[in-house]
């Protein structure tokens, strides 16, 4: 239906709203079908035609830029039972920001359940959601099953093939099995990442933490981000070491 036809329908509607007859304003084709012995019957038939036109011709159409996405991945844990979801939504309502909502999701995951996607979904840039939600984070980032199956092992060459959540999961596994390789990846690839991502990567050093990690952690005392320096200091403290705060004292604490 073009704009002229839509304008004609609008005139018919306005006439009916004001209590007037609209038969004379109808298109010729409609008049042929709506012709009747009485004016009231003509208006009723015309109204029926107009209603069908609105229902059929003005159906919403998907925009051309719409992209088909793969189904939302199934997670390894079951959904929270429906009878508990109202209580959960109440807890999420009182969680003031995204970090607190993530803590609610973490608590539920520790009890063996995941949240319904209509109640909570991690963002594509989420670095703090429980690992169980990694497939959803990647789905939000636009990942699909074919691409994930081709990624293979995380290396310097495949680093950009991994979406953030999948990369984090792979790094955790590497820290447990090949900690030196994981540390090398964090050191070489993390340097060019934003402060928030660098912080999330350094936090992964807690897995398989050992004395071999001390030189790298000490080098982070010169990092641009105060949060990264603080996290490195905490990890060093777990190893009985101290970072040199003077190295990063002049740096921007939020870079």
N, C-alpha and C positions, 0 to 999 in steps of 0.2 A: 504494500500500500504506500503510495507516494504522498508527498506533503499536501497536495491539493485535495486528495481523497480524505486525508486526516482532518483537514480544515473543514471539509463538507460535513464529516461526522460531528465535528465540534459544533457546527451551526445547528444541526439537528438536535443535538443534546441540549444546547442552550434554549431552543424553542420549547422543548418538552419540559425543561426545568421551570420555565416561565409560564407554563400552562397553555401554550399555544400549539397550533397544528404545524407539522413539519413536512407534510406530504409534498407540497409544492417545491420544497428545497431539495428533495431527494433526487439522485441521478435518474436518468430516464429508464435505465435497466431495472432499477429498484421499483419505479412506479409501475412498470409492466407486471411485476410479480405481486406488488402490493395492491393492485387495483381491486376494488370491492364495491358493493352496492352502497355501503354507508361509510361516512368519513371516519367514524370510530374504528371500524374494522380495518380501514386503510392504515390508520395510525398504529393499530396493534400489529399488523403484518409488517409494517415498516420498522417498528421497534424490534421485532424478532429478527429481521434481516440485519439491522444495525448491530444487535447483540452478537450475532454469529460473525459479523465482519470484525468486530473488536476481538472476539475470542480467537479467530483464526488468523487474521491478517496482521494483528499486532502482537503476536507471540514474541517474547524476548529472544533475541538471537545472540549466540556467543560471539564475542569480539574476534576479529581475525587474528589478533595477537595472542589469543588463548593457546596455551601449550598443554598437551596431554601429559600428565605425570603418572608414574607407576603407582601401584597401590601402596598404601602405607605399610611398611614392613611389620611383620609379627615380631614381638619381643619374646625373650626367653622366659619371662615370668608371666603369670596370669594377670588379668585385669583385676583391679579392686572390685569386690562385689558391689552390685548396684545399690544394695541397701545401705552401704557405707559411703556412697558418693555424696549425698547431701552433707554429711559431716565433714567430708574432705573439702567440699566447696566452701564450707564455712571457714575452715582453717586457711584455705588459700585466700579468702576474702580479707582476712586479718593479716596476711603476710604482706607487708607494705611494699616490698620491692621484689625484683626478680631473684635476688640472692636468697631471700627468705622463702620464696616459693620453691626454689631448688632444694632448700633444706627439707621442706615438707616432702618433696618427691624422694629425697634420699632416705628419710625416715620410713616412708611407705615401702621403698625398695628393700630396706633392711628387714622388713616384716614379710618379704616374699611376694610383693605385689607391685604392679606398675599402675600408673594413673591412666584413666581414660583420656584419649586425645582431645575430647571435647571439654575436658576439665583443665588440662594443662599440656602444653607442648613446649619442648626446649627450642630455643631459637637456633638458627643456623650458625650463629657465632658463639653459641654456648660452650664455655670451657669448663664449667663446674658441675654440670649435671652428672648423675651416676652413669657409670659405663654401660649399664643395661640399656640406656636410651641412645647409645651411639648410632644405631640404624636410623632412628628418627631425626637426629641432628643432621646426618648425611642426607636424608630424604628432604629435609628443609633446605639444604644447600643445593639440591638438584641432583643428587646422586641417583644412579639407577643400577639395577642388578647386574647388567652386562659389564658395565665399567668396573664395578667392584670385583667381579670374578676375574678380570684381566690384570688387576693390580699386582698380585703376587706379594712378595716380601717388600717391606719398607726399606728403601736404600736412598742414597743421595740422588740417584737418577729417577726414582719413582716417588720422591717426596711430594711433588706437585700433583701427582695422580690421586693422592689420598685427600679426602675431605677432612676437616678438623677433628671430628669425633673418631673417625676410623684411624687417623694418624695417631691420636692419643692412645687408643687401644693398642695399636701396633707397638708404640714406644713402650708402653707398660710391659707388654710381653717380652720385648727385647731387653728391657732392664732386668727382667727376671732370668732370662736365658743367655743373653749376650750383652751384658751391661756396658762393656767398652764400646761396642758398636753403637748402642743407643746414646751413650754420652757424646760420642763423636758427631752423631747426627744432630743432637741438641746444640752442640757447640758451633758447628759449622752452619747449620741452617737457621738456628734460632737468632743469630746475631742480626739478621736483616728483618726480623719480624717486629711488629709493634710491641709496645711495652706489655700490654695485656697478654699477648700470646707468649712473649718471652717468659713472663711470670708463670703461666700455665706449664710451659715446658720445663722450667727449673723445678717446679713442684714435683714433676715426675721423677726427679732424681732420688726421691725418698725410697723408691723401689730399688732394692738391691744396693743400697747405699754402702760404700766401703771406702777405705783409705785411699784407694786409687782415684777417687773423685775429688780429693782435696785440692790438687792444683787448679782444676777447672773451677771449682767453687770459689777459691780465693781470687781467681781472675775476675769474678763477677763483682768484686768490690769496686771495680771501675765502670760498672754498667750505668747507663744513663738514668735508669729508673730506680728510685729509692725502694720501691716494693721488691724489685728483683734483688737488690743488695741485701735487703732485710731477710728475704727467704733464703738466700745463699748463706747468710750468717747463722740462721737457725739450723740449717743442715750441717754446717761446719761444727756448731756446738754439739750436735749429736755425735760427732766424731771426735769430740774433745779438742777441737781447734777453734781459733778465732780469726775473723776476717780483719783486715786493716781498714777501719772506717775513714782514715784520712784520704785513701785513694779515691773515694767517691764523694767526699764532702762537698766538693764544688759542683757536683752534677745536679741536673734538674731532677727533682724527686718524682716527677710524673711523666718524664719523657718516654 
